[in-house]
Every structure is written in C-alpha cells, then in structure tokens.
Amino acid sequence: MGRRNRPREQRKNQPAGRRNLVIALVAIAAVAIAAALTLPNLLSGKASTLYPNPNGMSLGDPNAPVKIEDYSDFQCPFCADYARNREAGIISEYVTTGKASYTFIPFSFLGEESVRAAEAAYCASDQNKFWEYKQILYENQAAENSGGFADAKLIQYAQRAGLRMAEFRSCFDNSKHHQQVVDDFTTGQQRGVTGTPFFFVNGEGPYNQNDLKAAIEKAVGASN
C-alpha cells in the first residue's frame, strides 16, 4: 500500500518542484541583470579612485613638485606585472596625495602588436579613457605578437572600456597617432631607455621598477 502511494505522492510534488525551479531561475536572472547594470558604475568608481585627475596619459596635479614618467610596452610581461601589482600603490601614495604627477609613455619595441596597442591607447586618450583602456590591455596581455592585440581585439577592448566607437574607429583605423608612437620610441631611446618598464623622476633616470620608490622618495624630500 505504501509503495503504491509513493508514485502518486511524487507526482503531486513535481509541479511544486517545477515552480520552485522557475522561481530560482527568475531570481538568478534578476541578480545577473542587476549586476550587469551596476558593474559599469562600480568600474567607473574604481577607475576614479585609482586614477586621480586623469588628463590623457597623465594623472594628478600637473604642477606637482615631482614628475614621474613611465616608459612601458603593452606586450611586456614585466610592465603588466608592475601595472597589476605596484602601480596602484605608487599612485595612491604620491599622486593622489598631490606629491607627484604621473605620465605613461608607450615604448613600443616588441613588435607590430605593441605599436597598434599604443595607437589604440592614444585613441582612448583622446576620449580621456586611456587609464581604463590601459588596464584592460594589461589584464588581457598574451604572448608577444600572437594575436592578443590584433586589431579586432583592440576594438573589442575599446567597447569594453566604454569608448565612443565611431570616434575610436575613425582614429584607430586611420592610424591617427602612429607618428606619435614612433616619436615616443625614438625619444625613449635618446633618453637611454633600453627595455621596459623604465621610469624617470623629475627627468632623472631611467630607473627600473625596483628602484622607482627610492627615486621618488629622494625627489619628494628634495622638494620639501
């Protein structure tokens, strides 16, 4: 008797089970939609916290007593390591506090994808979105010249950074900043940059990332 009743009881429970499943799926979808709507605002807030007073490829007060220049290649793994693990600390301690300004200069020596990434970054800079775009590039870095920074990928990253795409495509497709990227490389060589990342502090250097903080502290002390 008990065995005969079990299938009937299970059949009675099935509709409720389906209803619970539908409710759960609807709840998950609602959470996903809310996250999708909220995430851009969170990223924007994060960017404004990490990157104070952005102006193109520079951050901070342009009249700050200490000026930091960062020569990096977008395909350089050491540059990506610095950008992910050290840059935020330097910016927080010196740029946000008004002690220093910070300028990124692409030194594109690792191949064509480095050059195109730098050109795209300048196009992002035209919309004052360079720092968000740079972060995306380093988060998606691949092996050198393996397609990680192919044109199609660089365009996708521009969409992800929230750029005005018609304006970006006009800039990027026409290589608007190609000569600037070439000039940056030439100037870096003339200043003694032989690899990346290398830094200048108040025009002195180049310093590697391990010596950067000491050089900044020395310049900050001299400015007081």
N, C-alpha and C positions, 0 to 999 in steps of 0.2 A: 504493500500500500504506500509506504513511504517512498519507495523507489519510483512508483508510478507518478507521484506528485511532484518529484523534482523537476522533470522537464517542463511541467506546467508553471512551476514557480520561476524557473529560469526564463521562460517566455514572457512572464509578467514583468520580470526585471529588465529585459532587454530594452524596451522603449525608454525607461528612465536612464539606463546606461547611455543610450544614444544621445538623449537630451543633455546629460552631463558632459559628454564628449563635445557636443556642439557648443555648449556654454564655454567650455575650456578653450576651444579653438577660437571663439569670438574674443575671449579675454586676451589670448595671446596676440591675436591680430591687432586689438586695440592698443596693447602695450607697444607693439612694433611700430604702429603708426605714430604714437606719441613720441617714441624715441626718434623716429625719422624727422619729425617736426622740431624737436628740441635740440638734436645733435648739432645742427649748424650754429645755433645760438651759443651752445656750450663751447664749440670750437672757436667761435669768434671771440668769446670772452677769454678763453685760454690764450689765444693769439695776442690780444691786447695786454694781457698780463705779462706774457713772456717777452713781448716786443714793444717796449715803450716808445711813444712818439715816432712811429715809422715814417720815413721820408725817402721813398725809393729804396735804395740798397743801404741806407743808413738808419741808425737808431739813436735816440736820445737827443740831448741838447747839443746843437751844433757848436755852441760856444763853450762847451765843457772844456776844462783845462787839459784833459788827457784825451788823445785821439788814438783809437785802436783800429788798425786796418787788417782785415783777414783775407789772405790770398788762398783760395781753395778751388779744387776741381770737383765737379759734381759726380764724377766717376771714381774719385779717390776714396778707398775704404777708410783711410786714416781721417779724412775730412768728415766722413759720415760718423765715425766714432766720436770725434770731437763735437760735432753738431748734436749728437744724441745724448752725450754724457757730460760735457764740460761747458758748452756754450751758455746754457741757461744760467749756470752759476756765475759766470763772468758777467753776463748781462744784469742779473739780479744784484750782484754786489757793487758793480761800478757804474753801469749805465742807468739803471732805474734810480739810483741814488744821486745822479747828477754829476758824478765824479768824472765820467768819460762818455764820449760818443763812440759809436761802433759802425764801421763800414765794411761791407762784404765786397770783394773784388774777384770776379772769376778769373782763374788762371788755368785756361783750358788746354792742357798739354797732352792729354791721354787719348786723343782721337776725335773723330768727327762727332760722335755722340756727346762728347764733352762740349764741343763748340755749339751744337744745336741746343743742348740743355741750357747753356749760358744765354744764347739768343732768346730762348723761350722765357728764361728768368728775367731778362731785361724787358720783355713784353709784359710780363706780370708786374714788373716795377712801374711801368707806365700807368698802371691802374692802382698803384700803391698796394699791391698784393704780393710783393716779392717774398716777404718773410713766410707767409703761409705756403707759397709755392715752393720755396726752398725746402721747407720742412717735408713736404710731400715727396720731393725728389730724393732726399736722403733716406726717407723711410722706404722708398721703393728702388733703391740702388741695386743693380745687378752686376754681373761680371762685365768687365770692360768691353764695350763695343759688341755686345751680344744681343742687342735689340731692346734692352731695358729702357733706353732713352731714344728709341726710334720716334720719328715724328708723330705717328699715331698715338703712342703712349704719352708723349709730351702734351698733346692736345687733350687727351683724357684727363691728365693731371690738372690742366687748366680749368676744365669743367668742374673737377672736384674742389678746386680752390675757390670756386665761385666767381671766376672772371667773366667779363662781358665777352662772349665768344666771338661775335662778329669783329669786334675791335682786336681781340687777340689774334684771330686768324689772319686778318689783314697785316698785322705786324709780323707775325711768325712766318707766314707763307711767303712774304716778300723779303725776308731776311733783313728787316729794318735795322737791326743792331749788330749785324755781322762785323762791320768795321770796328765798332766799339769793342767787341770781344777780341778781335785781333790786336787792337791797340792795348787792351788790358794785359794781354800776354807779353807783348813787346816791352811795355813799361815795367812789368814784373821782372822780366829778365834783366833789364837795365838796372834794377834796384837790387839784384842779387838773389832773386827767388829761383831756386833750382828744383823745388818739389812742393808738395802741399800736405797739410796746411802750414803756411808760414805767416808770421804776423809782424807788423810794425807798430811801435808805440811812440807817439809823438815824433814820427819819422825815423826812429832808430830801429835797427833790426837788420835782416829778418831774424825773428825768434821762432823756435819750434813751440808746439803746444805745451811741452813740459816746462819751458822757461817763461811762458807768457805771463803768468800771475806775478812772478817776481819782478818782471819788467814793468808791469802796470803799477805794482806797489811802489817801485822806485819813482816812477813818474808822478804818482799821486803825492808821495812825500815831497818831491821837489816843487810841486805846485802849491803846497800849503805855506 
